[in-house]
């Protein structure tokens, strides 16, 4: 038994509240090392006071995901127990694990210690404190679980009345290039968006700014006139809602434009500015030079870093948050550079947002392990660049199938289950080269990437134009003007529409996952929910024989499968 591979922590990755009376407990072990894992638990205070009638409850833990390195087990514990024929709500749970290998060797694991003898005292066990007065367990919006989100870069998606500016189809697209996309243009394309079958649109920033990307905000309370006005936003949101489409806005609270009123006052009044603590100034006098005397996003002097922990600054941005939820019925926010803003601010942000709209989706931009933000008091979701890296590097030949399985398996094994189906999986965005460009214009690999996007659990994000295999290298070229020619890669669009339709089946939307290597080097993903199971096989070898599946309908392209899957071909079947 490999003890060094056994991992359990008393935190939100391995022990957390699912709902009012249920808790999920998980443990990680070495792959194929154990024959059985059991969870044994009892009530802490009944145990410590030696009350007669004490019971230990034992659950067989279920292996929920495996990788080439690890197995993950979990069990659901109820805090309701019978004690002296009365229902009792436990105050605190003490628990430990019973680990048994194929040779019937048994080890007990409690409070981070391995023992050959079964624990008897509560100090030898793990502790799960139950807060019955706390109803604020990690609850995420139901609508966003497995929801398909369509990301739109407003200035480059659609101009009003299809009146394209002279630079709309520039290749490559430059940093300083301005086009004439608008909110009204997006409104006019709602039939196109609805036809795709997506559940929500996410708009990059739309507030007053001097750039095309709008991440240098001049006025957070004003829509950029180049994009439209308040009425245009209201019209867009209302029409999206009538068509069953949610609307998510991008908020930039990490930094502002140098023309934001607070920074302008800082430039004018220097040390005496009442806004000096809205920013991180190292030295005076302050001027817009490089390197700046203040902290800036990515050392950029034109995007000075804000300090939302300053009480007045914090309240200003909370008011911005409330404004768009209350006055425009926005359905959620994507939070730019979220990991560079303090946890204390995001906790306040969540309380105020959920107070106005409990179903508001809060999605943070974090490019690495996001567990600290997924404890129920900050974000509902994050842009999952871990999966992004896994898919891209695998298709680029930098990861093996086993390594890809490790990436995807760890997500299921070590992230909070409450968040899992809200995870915003993506393979490209406004910050990256487009997936088609990254894969060197390999259409087969592009279709594999898009298929994986919909088969990996979570809420897939489609970057506008990826449904028609648009091209574009690194930022800003990935932000080219959208192409609405009906003949442009229409075959690809039909495949993506079909994948979106499949994503709405319960098995793909909120179902469980099994992922494994088959054949010599091919990939299989099983998604299942109740009696529904949908399977994906991607071949990475010549003529993968799957004779047992001959005659099945291939849901990828709605053809009858002949039993042989050639290299880089896709099979989806029920």
N, C-alpha and C positions, 0 to 999 in steps of 0.2 A: 504494500500500500504506500503510494507516494504522498507522504504527509506535506511535503513542501508545496504541492500543487493545490492543496485544500485552502480555499479562501472564503471567509464570511466576515462581513463587517456589520456593526450595528448602526447602519446609516441608510440613506434613501435608495442606495443601489441594491441593498440586500435585505432590508427589512423596513416595510413602510405600510401605511394605511391605504387600503383600497377603497373602502367606503365606511359607513358609520360603525359597522360591527365586524369588519373583516380586515385581516392583515396578511400581506404576502411575505414569506420568508424564503430566501434563496441561498444556495451554496454552490461553489465551484469546486470540481475535482479533476484529477487527471483523466484524460480520455480513456474510456473502457477499463478503468482501474477498479471499479467497485461493482459488486453484484446488487447491492441494496443500500439505500440511504433513507433513514427514518428520522423524523422530527418528534421529539418528546417534549411536552410542555405541561406546565401547571401554573397555579396562581401563587405569586411570590409570597404574599402575606399569610395565606393559608398554610403554605409550606413552612415559613419561619416560625409560626406560632403553634405548629404541630397540632392543628385542629383535627379531631377525629373525622374520618370520612374523606380525607384528602385523596384526590385522584391525580394520576399522571395520564395524560392523553397522548396517544401515539398516532402519527400519520405517516403513511408511506409517501415519500416525496417522489414527484414525477420528473423524469428527465425531459426537459423542455427544449433543449437545443444542444447540439454537439459540434465541436470543431475538431481539427486534426490534433489539437493540444488538450482541449478541455471538454468536460461535460458540465452542464448546468442543471441543477435540480431546484424545484420549488414546491411549496405547499401553502395552502390558504388556511389560516387560523382564525377561528371565531372567538370573540371575547365573551361570548355567552356560554356558560357551563351550568350543569346541574350539580348542586351541592346540597346534600340532605333533602333531596327531592324538590328543591327550589331552584328557580333560574337565578343565577348570579352573574353579574357583569364583573369581569376581572378588572382589578385596578392596575396590576402590572403582571406581565407574563415572564416567567423564567423558562428558558428552553435550552436544549442541547441536541446534538446530532448523534445518531448511532450509525456508524460506518462499517460496512461488512464487505469483504472481498470474496472472490470465487472460492477461496480455500477456507471460508467461514471464520477468518480472523476478524475480530470485532474491536473497533476503537471508538471511544466516546470523545466528542469534541464540544467543549463548553468554555466560555469566557477566554477564548484564544489559547486554550491548553488542551493537549491530547492526553487521555487517560485510558488505562486498561480496565479500570473499575468505573462503574456507573456513578455519576455525580449524585451527591446526597444533599449538599448544602447549596443555597441559592447563589452564593458567591462563586461557585464552580460553574455556573451556567451563564448563558447570555441573557440580557435583560431587554424587554420590550415594554416601555411605559405607555399606558393607554390614557389618553386625555379625553374623557367622555364629554367634557364641556366644550371641547374644540371641534367644531363642525367644519372647520376650514381645511379638511384634508385635500390632497392634491386632486382637484377636479378640473378637467379640461373640457372645452366645448364639445358637445356631441357632434355638431355639424362638421367639425374639422377633422374628425377621425377618418383617415383614408381619403380625405377630400383632395380633389385635383385642383391645383392653383395655377393660374396662368399669369406670368409676370409680364408687365408692360412697362417699357421705357417711354414715358408720355410724349416726349418731343419727337420720337422716331416711329411711333406706331401708326398714326393715321391723321392726316390734316383734315380740316373741315371741308366737306363737299369734295373730297379727293383732289383738292387743288395743291398738288405737290410743288414744293419749292425747288429751286434750281439745283440744290445740293442733296436732294432726297436720296438719289441712287449713287452717291459718291462711293468709290471703292479705291483705296481704303477710306474709311471715315476718319476724319481728323479730330484732334482735341478741341480745336476752336470752331469747328463747323457747327453752324446753327441751321436747323430746319424748322418746319412749321407744324409739327404734330400738335394736337390740341385735345382738350377734354371733350369738346363737341365731336371731334373726329372719332374718339373712342366710343362715344355714345352712338354714333352712326354705325359702328361696327359691332354693336351688341348682337345682331342676328348671326354674324360670323362666329362670335365667341360662344353663343348659345349652341350653335350647330356643332361646335367641337365637343360639347358635352361637359365642360369644366364646371366646377362648383363655386369658384371664386376667382376674382382678379386681384392681383397685388400691383399697385402703382408705385414706381420709384418716385422720389419727392416731387411735389407739385407746387411748393411754396415759392414765394418771390426769391429770385436768385439771379446771379449774373452769368451762370454757366448753363450748358446744356444738360449736365448731370444733376444739377440742383441740390448737390450735397453741401453747398456753401450758402446757407439760408440767410437772407437779409431780413425777412419778416415772416415769422411762423404763423401769423394770424391772417395772412393775405395770400390768396392764390396768385401765382405768377400770371400777369396779364397776357404774356405770350402763349400761355396754355388755356386761359379762360378766366372765369370769375366764380363767385359763390353760386350763382344760379346754374352755371354749367356743371359744377360738382354735384349740386342737389339733383339736377336732372339726370345725371349719369347714375348716381346711387339709386335713385327711385326706380329708374328703368331697369337697372340690374336686378333690384329686388323683385320687381314684377316678373322678371324672367328666371327667378330662383338662383340668382348669382350674388354671392357676397362680395364686399369691397374692402380691401385692406390697404391702408396708407403707410408710407415709409416715413418714420420720424428720425430726425438727426439731432439728438440731444448731447452728443459727445463734443461737438464743435459747431461754430457758427461762421458766418461771413465776417470779414473785418468791417463790413458796412452795417452789421446788426447794431441796433441803437446802443446797446450796452458797451460794445467795443469802441464805437465812435466816441462815446462819453469818456472812455478810458484814454483814448488818444488825445482828447481835448484837455481833460483835467488831470491826467497822469495820477500821481499819488493821492490827490484829493478826490478822485472819482469815487462816487458811491457804488460803482460797479467793479471796482478793482478786484474784489474777491469773487466775482463771477468767472474770473479767469485765473490762470496759474502764472503769475508774473515773477520772474527771477530778479529783474533789475529795472530801474527807471533811468532815463526816460524811455518810454515805449514808442517804437516806430515799426513800420511794416518793412522789415529787412530780413535778409538771410545771413547767418542763422538768427531767428527771432529771439528776443529777450523773454519770451513767454512760450509755454508749451503749445504746440500746434499738432493737428492730426498729421501723422507721418512726416513731421518736421516742416509742414507746409505753413509759411507765415500767413497765407491768405485764408487759412481755416484754423483760427485759434481755439484751443481746447477749453470747453466750458467746465464749470464747477457746480453741478446741480446739488451738491451738498450744502452750498450756501443757502440759507433759508429763503431769501428773496428770489434767488435764481431758481431754486427748486419749485417754489410756488408758481412762478411764471410758467414753467414747463408743464406743471400739473394742470394749470389753466388751459394751456394749449391742448393737452390731452383731452380734457373734459369738453372743450369747445367742439371738436370734430365728432365726438361720440354723441353729444347732446343735440347739436344743431344740424348735423348731416347724417346721423344714423349710420356712421361707419361701423363695420363689423369686426375690425381688428387692426392691429398695428404690427409692422415689421420694424425692428429697432436697430438702427445702424450702429456699428462698432460697439455692440452692447457690452462686451467684456471690458471696455475701457471706462465704463460708468459704474459707480459704486453700487454694491448690493443694497445698501440702505435706501438709495433713491429708487431702485427698481421695486423694492418692497412697497414703498409708498405709491409708486406708479400703479402697481397691480391693484392695490386696495381701491384706489380712486376709479380706475377703469372698470373693475368688476362691480363696483357699487352702482355705476350707471348702466352697465350692460354685462350681466354675469356670463353671457355667451360670447363676449368679446375675445378674440384670439390674440394672444400676445406672443409674438415670434421674434426671438433674438438672433442677431447675427453673431455667431461664435464659431470660430474655425477649428476648434479642437474639442477635447473632452468637456462636455457642458454640464456634467452632473451637479456642480455647485449652484447652477441656475435652475435646476429642475427638482426643487424640493417642495413645490406647492405654494411658494410665497413670492415667486418672481415670474418666470416664463411658463407658457403652456407648451412651447415648441422652440426649436432652434433650426436654423438652416444647417443641414447635416453635411458638413464638408468632410466628415470622416467617411461616409458612404461615397461622396463625390470622389474623394481620392482613391477609394477602393475600386470603384468601377473604372475610372479612367486609367489608373495604373495597371489594372488587370488587362484591359484591352490594348494597352500600349506595350504589353509584354514585360512589365516591371514587377508584377505580382503573379505568383502561381495560383491555380485554382484553390489549393489548400489555404493560401494566404488570404484570398478573397473570402473564403468560407469563414476564416478566423475573424475578419473584420465584421462581417454580417452577423456571425454567431455571437460575438462579444456584445453587439448592440442589444440583442435579445436577452443575453444572459446578465448584463450588468447595468442596464438603464431602467429607470422606474417604469413599471408596466402602465401606469396611468398616462404617461407621456408617449409611450411607444408608437401608437398608431397616429400620433400627431407629428411625429418627427418629419421635418420638412426635407425630404430627400430630393437631391438635385444632381444634375450632371453638367450644369452650365448656368451662368448668370451674367449680369452686366459687368461683373468684375473679372470675368474669365474669358479666354478664347472660346468660341462656340465649339460644341462637341464635334460637329462635322469637320471643322478646321483642325481641331486637336488630333483627330483620328486620320489626318492626311487624306480627307475626302474619300474614305473607304465606306461605301454605302452599307455593306454587310455588317461591319463593326458598328456603324451608326445605329442600325436597326436593333442590334443586340443591346447597345447601351440604352436605347429608349425602352426596350422591353424589360430590361432589368429595373429600370426606373419605376415601372408599374408593378413589378412582381415583388420587390423588396418592401417589407412592411413600412408604412408611413404615409405621409401626405405628399404626393409627387408635385414638384414645381416644374412647369414647362416654361422655359424662357421663350418669349414671343418669337415666332419664326422657326423654332426648332421643329414644329409640326410640319413644316415644309422643307426641312433640311437646309435652312439658310446658312450661308458661309460668313466667316468673320474671324479675324485673328484676335490678338490680345486687345484689351481696352486701349483706345476707344473704338477700334474697328468692329468689335462685337456688337456695337450699337447702331448698326446700319438701319436705314429706312426699311420698314416692313414692306414685303411684296404681296400684293393681293391679286396677282394674275391667277385666274382659276386653273390655268394649264401648268403652272409652275410646280413641279414635283407633286402633282395631285395624287399619284399612287402612294407616295409616302404619307401624305395627309390622311388618306383613307385608312392606312394601317394604324396611324396614331389615334384617329377617331375610334377605331375598333378597340385599341388598347385602353383608351379612356372608358369606353363602354364596359369592358371586362373589369376594370378597376372598381366599378360600382357593385359588382357581385360581392356578397358578404365575405366569401373566402379570401378575396384579394383586398377588400376594404378593411376588415377588422379581424381576419382569420389568423390562425397560428402558422408557424413556419417550420419547415424542415429543409435543410440544404445539404447537398452531398455531391461528391465526385462520382461519376459513373463511367464505365468504359475505361479507356486509357487516360483520357484528359478532357472529358466532357462534364457539363454542369447540369444538375437537376435541382429544381426548387419545387417543393410541394407547399401549397397554401390550403388550409382546410378550416372549415367552420361548421359545427354540427355535422350534418351528413353531406355537405358540399365540399368537394375537393377539386382544385384546379392545379394542374401540373405544368411546369415548364422544363423543357430539355433544350440545351444549346450545345450543339456538337462542335468540338474543336479537333476533330480527327476525320480522316477520310472514311466515309461510308459506315457510320455508326449503326450497327444492326439493332433494331428494335422490333423484331418480328411479332412479338406479343401484342404490339400496339397497332399492327396493320389493320386498316379499316376504320380507325378512329378519325373523327373530324378534327383537322388541325385548325384550332380557333384563331391562329395567327393570321391565316389567309383564307380560312373557310374552304379548304380543299380536303380530299380524302388522303390520309397518310398511307404511303406504300410500304412502310416497314424499314426503310433505310434513310438515315438522316446524314446528308453530306456535310462537309466542313463549313462551319460558320452559318449553318441553317438553324431555324427555330421551329420547335414543335410545342404547341400549347393544346392541352386536351383535358377534358373532364374525366 
